Every structure is written in structure tokens, then in C-alpha cells.
């Protein structure tokens, strides 16, 4: 809750620097692999090794950690969590934007329509009131929402109850 309060009060500012995304994702993999093995969940990484962006690597790592943590928590034994990094012209939605797509998807419990509706403001406004989404989704996704606002990133969320969720973050290419 302290992190969320700091975000809401503007006490966290991005420290932008060139970031090689494959290195960031390797760190993420090393961190979560033991937990995924314990939970008997498979982590699949599909990474374009040559993509770099100007971002705050600590903030982006916090976003990805929250998403992967949730995916492990809600994916059943034997499930698969996929983390993909690709150029936008191969984006999951086929939009052809100039940028980079980073996605975290799982075959876990998924989210219901009312939960997805609570997340819609994530794409359209960088700040929100705590009451906007906390009752439905909790602190983790509220933090993700605020952190992505700081990085000026877009996120698309697809989810079906009983089938899983996919969080797709659009980053800007340098």
C-alpha cells in the first residue's frame, strides 16, 4: 500500500535510460523460475534479442514482476505462462504500430467482465483514484496501472474466465 500511495502522490519519477529488453527479461526469468517450478507451472519466454528502448528498467521490471506473479498465482498446476517480446509489426493485435510489444499471458483462471471493465481506464488515463479499481482487482494491478502511466505505455488486456488472461504492453521503440 505504501508504494501505491507514493505513486498516487507523485513521489516516484522515472529514471529513463537505454534498456536492452532481453537482459531485463532474463533477469525476470531467473527470479521467477524457482517459484514456477515449485508451483509446477511452465514459464515460456519468446524474446527478440535485439530490442532496446528508453525506459526506467526498475519500473518496467516492477510491472512485469507484478504480472508474472499474478500469472503464477492464478495458473493451475501444469499450466503455461508465456512472456513474449516482439517488434510492433508482429503485434498480437496486428496493429502495425511503430513500437515494441511485451506480453504476459497464461491459461489460468481468467477475469470476469466486471473486472475487465474496471481495468479499461488503464489505457486512457495515467492517474486514477484508488476507488476506481481496487475493490475489484486489488493492489497489484493498481500498481501496474500507475507504473505504466509513469512510463507512458499503453496496455491491452484480454481475458476469459476459466481460460486465462493476456496483458499486452506497447512500448515505444528508440
Secondary structure, DSSP 8 states (H G I E B T S, - for coil): -HHHHHHHTT------EEEEHHHHHHHHHHHHHHHHHHHT-EEEEEE-TT-EEEE-HHHHHHHHHHHHHHHHHHS-TT-EEEEEEEEGGG-TT----SSEEEEEEESSS---HHHHHHHTHHHH-S---GGGTHHHH-HHHHHHHHHHHHTT-EEEEEEETTTEEEEEEEE---
